[in-house]
Amino acid sequence: MKIVSTTLAATALVAAAGTLTVPVADAAAGRTALAVSITDCEGCTVQLQQAVPRGDGVRVWSSKAVAVTGGKAVLDVPSRRTWGSVLTLKAPWEGQLGYVTTVAVRYAGHVVGEEVSATEAAGERRATGCWAGTRQPRVAVEVDVERTTVQGVSGPVTGTRAWTPETQDWQGALRRAPGGVLGSQDVDVCR
């Protein structure tokens, strides 16, 4: 996944994507059109989530879940909700996981902009899904996915390894991600 944070570059990426139409987010209203490109994930859904500590609890916000069609999904979200957010993914092939797959935006030892291959991702053990966010009205994000066997609720099942092939700016601590697979039972608190 490559997050392109300039409007011009995002427009060029979207134009190159063909039929993907990215709504023009209202910059004055503080909105971001998050265009997610995911190959080999037809029928998957993606959702942006943010959890912010408030007093003695946590305030949770979630975007609408959007289906991946033609390898693409566009989420129209308030820009302020992107800071310290995670992108979750549900794939039609997943078994009873006991968690929701989270897109890893950084693996341990990788710096912003560093490429992460499928082989590297499969060998990782620690990751974060906490994205630093953006104030841009349009952002294009590339996510790679692979089916993999994971420990499910009642034994081995098919799960998903989902990551950005280019390390993103992140927030929050790294956590366990066996075989590069990151998942959450609750929303990650990234701040």
Kinemage of the C-alpha trace (Angstrom):
@kinemage 1
@onewidth
@group {chain A} dominant
@subgroup {mainchain}
@vectorlist {calphas} color= white
{ca met a 1} P 0.000 0.000 0.000
{ca lys a 2} L 1.382 3.322 -0.913
{ca ile a 3} L -0.232 6.377 0.555
{ca val a 4} L 0.148 9.327 -1.733
{ca ser a 5} L -0.443 12.450 0.270
{ca thr a 6} L -0.582 15.098 -2.398
{ca thr a 7} L -3.756 15.871 -4.250
{ca leu a 8} L -1.990 15.942 -7.625
{ca ala a 9} L -0.330 12.548 -7.116
{ca ala a 10} L -3.551 11.024 -5.771
{ca thr a 11} L -5.448 12.336 -8.781
{ca ala a 12} L -2.860 10.810 -11.137
{ca leu a 13} L -3.010 7.470 -9.319
{ca val a 14} L -6.790 7.449 -9.415
{ca ala a 15} L -6.806 8.363 -13.106
{ca ala a 16} L -4.393 5.495 -13.793
{ca ala a 17} L -6.677 3.129 -11.878
{ca gly a 18} L -9.268 3.374 -14.624
{ca thr a 19} L -12.854 3.170 -13.448
{ca leu a 20} L -12.227 4.222 -9.850
{ca thr a 21} L -14.105 7.431 -9.206
{ca val a 22} L -12.926 9.288 -6.147
{ca pro a 23} L -15.395 11.838 -4.862
{ca val a 24} L -13.949 15.277 -4.397
{ca ala a 25} L -13.788 15.600 -0.645
{ca asp a 26} L -14.773 18.966 0.723
{ca ala a 27} L -11.479 20.324 2.066
{ca ala a 28} L -13.295 23.179 3.805
{ca ala a 29} L -15.430 20.614 5.618
{ca gly a 30} L -12.299 18.650 6.580
{ca arg a 31} L -13.091 15.444 4.705
{ca thr a 32} L -10.797 12.920 3.042
{ca ala a 33} L -11.594 10.560 0.177
{ca leu a 34} L -9.507 7.485 1.031
{ca ala a 35} L -9.095 5.420 -2.154
{ca val a 36} L -7.955 1.897 -1.241
{ca ser a 37} L -6.525 -0.313 -3.987
{ca ile a 38} L -6.515 -4.031 -3.108
{ca thr a 39} L -5.827 -6.704 -5.699
{ca asp a 40} L -7.087 -10.274 -5.298
{ca cys a 41} L -9.666 -9.275 -2.688
{ca glu a 42} L -12.953 -9.099 -4.595
{ca gly a 43} L -15.835 -9.248 -2.125
{ca cys a 44} L -13.693 -8.044 0.774
{ca thr a 45} L -14.864 -5.107 2.856
{ca val a 46} L -12.683 -2.393 4.350
{ca gln a 47} L -13.427 -0.025 7.198
{ca leu a 48} L -11.506 2.773 8.912
{ca gln a 49} L -11.662 2.834 12.714
{ca gln a 50} L -10.352 5.186 15.369
{ca ala a 51} L -10.289 4.816 19.162
{ca val a 52} L -9.416 7.814 21.333
{ca pro a 53} L -8.978 7.676 25.132
{ca arg a 54} L -11.576 9.868 26.884
{ca gly a 55} L -11.582 10.148 30.662
{ca asp a 56} L -11.884 6.632 32.041
{ca gly a 57} L -12.967 5.086 28.725
{ca val a 58} L -12.355 5.042 24.997
{ca arg a 59} L -14.375 6.827 22.327
{ca val a 60} L -14.679 4.669 19.205
{ca trp a 61} L -15.521 5.848 15.699
{ca ser a 62} L -15.962 3.640 12.610
{ca ser a 63} L -16.580 4.515 8.981
{ca lys a 64} L -19.107 2.617 6.920
{ca ala a 65} L -17.747 -0.711 5.702
{ca val a 66} L -17.151 -0.469 1.950
{ca ala a 67} L -17.001 -3.444 -0.424
{ca val a 68} L -13.985 -3.906 -2.661
{ca thr a 69} L -15.190 -3.919 -6.263
{ca gly a 70} L -12.817 -4.212 -9.189
{ca gly a 71} L -9.898 -4.131 -6.754
{ca lys a 72} L -10.891 -0.778 -5.271
{ca ala a 73} L -12.889 0.812 -2.454
{ca val a 74} L -13.364 4.481 -1.559
{ca leu a 75} L -14.125 5.657 1.964
{ca asp a 76} L -15.287 9.253 2.481
{ca val a 77} L -14.274 10.137 6.043
{ca pro a 78} L -13.695 13.176 8.259
{ca ser a 79} L -9.963 13.979 7.994
{ca arg a 80} L -9.654 14.246 11.778
{ca arg a 81} L -10.736 10.593 12.031
{ca thr a 82} L -7.711 9.429 10.030
{ca trp a 83} L -5.166 10.355 12.727
{ca gly a 84} L -4.319 7.294 14.776
{ca ser a 85} L -6.718 5.130 12.781
{ca val a 86} L -6.595 1.535 11.573
{ca leu a 87} L -7.893 0.011 8.365
{ca thr a 88} L -9.636 -3.306 8.938
{ca leu a 89} L -10.474 -5.882 6.312
{ca lys a 90} L -12.917 -8.775 6.134
{ca ala a 91} L -12.348 -11.349 3.386
{ca pro a 92} L -14.925 -13.884 2.147
{ca trp a 93} L -12.469 -16.789 2.494
{ca glu a 94} L -11.706 -16.215 6.176
{ca gly a 95} L -12.664 -18.918 8.640
{ca gln a 96} L -13.744 -18.350 12.237
{ca leu a 97} L -10.792 -16.211 13.273
{ca gly a 98} L -11.907 -14.712 16.570
{ca tyr a 99} L -10.592 -11.338 15.375
{ca val a 100} L -10.868 -8.882 12.493
{ca thr a 101} L -7.909 -8.608 10.120
{ca thr a 102} L -6.041 -5.312 10.465
{ca val a 103} L -3.870 -3.867 7.695
{ca ala a 104} L -0.250 -3.596 8.888
{ca val a 105} L 1.153 -0.175 7.960
{ca arg a 106} L 4.554 -0.853 9.531
{ca tyr a 107} L 6.544 -3.952 10.443
{ca ala a 108} L 9.351 -3.880 13.043
{ca gly a 109} L 12.636 -2.545 11.713
{ca his a 110} L 11.128 -0.815 8.673
{ca val a 111} L 11.176 2.949 8.155
{ca val a 112} L 8.684 5.186 6.356
{ca gly a 113} L 8.878 4.649 2.604
{ca glu a 114} L 10.648 1.287 2.824
{ca glu a 115} L 9.239 -1.433 0.565
{ca val a 116} L 7.927 -4.663 2.122
{ca ser a 117} L 7.661 -7.714 -0.148
{ca ala a 118} L 5.246 -10.602 0.351
{ca thr a 119} L 8.151 -12.799 1.474
{ca glu a 120} L 9.259 -10.202 4.020
{ca ala a 121} L 5.702 -9.688 5.312
{ca ala a 122} L 5.253 -13.447 5.801
{ca gly a 123} L 8.387 -13.554 7.961
{ca glu a 124} L 7.438 -10.660 10.241
{ca arg a 125} L 6.528 -11.071 13.921
{ca arg a 126} L 5.696 -7.523 15.088
{ca ala a 127} L 3.635 -4.799 13.409
{ca thr a 128} L 1.309 -1.863 13.872
{ca gly a 129} L -1.852 -0.977 12.022
{ca cys a 130} L -1.948 2.532 13.499
{ca trp a 131} L -1.719 5.026 10.655
{ca ala a 132} L -0.550 8.586 11.406
{ca gly a 133} L -3.366 9.931 9.200
{ca thr a 134} L -3.722 12.864 6.830
{ca arg a 135} L -5.304 16.262 6.306
{ca gln a 136} L -5.348 15.860 2.528
{ca pro a 137} L -8.722 15.883 0.736
{ca arg a 138} L -7.707 12.812 -1.321
{ca val a 139} L -5.392 9.945 -0.452
{ca ala a 140} L -4.640 6.789 -2.438
{ca val a 141} L -3.624 3.687 -0.488
{ca glu a 142} L -2.304 0.395 -1.832
{ca val a 143} L -2.848 -2.763 0.244
{ca asp a 144} L -1.482 -6.228 -0.518
{ca val a 145} L -3.310 -9.320 0.738
{ca glu a 146} L -2.481 -13.009 0.895
{ca arg a 147} L -4.478 -15.960 2.098
{ca thr a 148} L -2.653 -17.815 4.830
{ca thr a 149} L -3.325 -20.435 7.480
{ca val a 150} L -3.794 -18.995 10.971
{ca gln a 151} L -4.869 -20.299 14.357
{ca gly a 152} L -8.621 -19.752 14.482
{ca val a 153} L -11.148 -20.226 17.255
{ca ser a 154} L -11.208 -24.035 16.926
{ca gly a 155} L -7.951 -24.774 15.114
{ca pro a 156} L -6.198 -23.868 11.864
{ca val a 157} L -8.336 -21.871 9.389
{ca thr a 158} L -7.804 -19.676 6.359
{ca gly a 159} L -7.013 -16.095 7.316
{ca thr a 160} L -5.552 -13.011 5.666
{ca arg a 161} L -2.206 -11.256 5.779
{ca ala a 162} L -2.853 -7.609 4.808
{ca trp a 163} L -0.130 -4.974 4.656
{ca thr a 164} L 1.015 -1.847 2.888
{ca pro a 165} L 3.843 -2.726 0.497
{ca glu a 166} L 5.380 0.647 1.337
{ca thr a 167} L 5.884 1.381 5.050
{ca gln a 168} L 3.634 4.243 6.153
{ca asp a 169} L 3.956 6.942 8.781
{ca trp a 170} L 2.528 5.405 11.942
{ca gln a 171} L 1.499 5.994 15.539
{ca gly a 172} L 1.413 3.639 18.475
{ca ala a 173} L 3.416 0.652 19.570
{ca leu a 174} L 4.199 -2.513 17.674
{ca arg a 175} L 2.421 -5.676 18.739
{ca arg a 176} L 2.456 -9.397 17.973
{ca ala a 177} L 1.857 -10.239 14.315
{ca pro a 178} L 2.813 -13.903 13.784
{ca gly a 179} L 3.634 -14.537 10.139
{ca gly a 180} L 2.957 -10.859 9.427
{ca val a 181} L -0.749 -11.281 10.266
{ca leu a 182} L -2.268 -8.499 12.350
{ca gly a 183} L -5.735 -8.755 13.867
{ca ser a 184} L -7.893 -7.060 16.479
{ca gln a 185} L -10.699 -8.229 18.732
{ca asp a 186} L -11.400 -4.622 19.666
{ca val a 187} L -10.475 -1.357 18.003
{ca asp a 188} L -6.787 -0.487 18.411
{ca val a 189} L -6.106 2.562 20.577
{ca cys a 190} L -3.291 4.242 18.663
{ca arg a 191} L -2.772 7.504 20.538
